[in-house]
Amino acid sequence: MTARNILIRGLLAGFIAGIFGFLVAHQVGEPHVEKAIALEEAGSADEAEAPEEHGHDEGTAHEHDAEEAGGAAHEHSHGEEAEVSRGNQRTWGLLTGTLIVGTALGGLIALISAAAIGRIGRLRPAASTALVTAVGFVSFALVPFLKYPAAPPAVGSGDTIGERTGYYFIFLAISVLAAVAATFLARHLLGRVSVYASVVIGAGAYLAVVVLAAIAMPTVNELGDFPADTLWYFRLSSLFTLATIWGVIGVVLTGLVGRLDTVATARAERRELAASI
């Protein structure tokens, strides 16, 4: 059992997870994205139709300029639509994105799982892989999402997108580092206290760090008059997509690593038996 063998299986598990993630995102998430886009376009249309008072000659000149600019913008928008239409975004574009993210994530989990084998108590490779995936989902996906959840179109100001992104990645780094530290703490306590106590202490330490960080870090509230139910279902579907990708990776990779461990153990036993004869 080598890191390369586990990495190949992790990439395969991630690819499969990307397919399932696409299905969930397309069937559950895209309808709410469409609603958000419709609301955004309706708001833009209302702003564009706001009346302005001008003189007759000046208004005629402005209308003529607006028609020319509008025609150019219309042609430009149609050119952009021809390049990447909404239909392609929600199908092939979404599938490509979930496959890339799933495959990369599966490879990363596989490498971490390979490094963790034999270093987490007496857990077999399959059990340690499942544990790595579970800890990764909580620290890398779930907890940061709960503090700074995904926002659909028409929610949030474009002027603060860099600031909001920075907050998210700072909290993400805190969560991951806290999970790593909590894991090392629990592993260090294994020889002194029971397994149950070490797990409880490690989990408690992690929760204490992320709760304090969540309280200390700024809260983003740029909802405006966006419908709360649409926002709720959008974020819920985003979380379902994340859970699907992580869950499929965990199930498939754990099964593949378990199978690999069984084959490696059987080969080792055959060698020992042959050497003893």
Secondary structure as UniProt FT lines:
FT   HELIX           3..24
FT   HELIX           25..29
FT   HELIX           30..48
FT   HELIX           56..83
FT   HELIX           86..88
FT   HELIX           89..93
FT   HELIX           94..116
FT   TURN            117..119
FT   TURN            121..122
FT   HELIX           125..136
FT   HELIX           137..142
FT   HELIX           143..147
FT   TURN            153..154
FT   HELIX           158..160
FT   HELIX           161..189
FT   TURN            190..192
FT   HELIX           195..216
FT   TURN            224..225
FT   HELIX           228..276
//
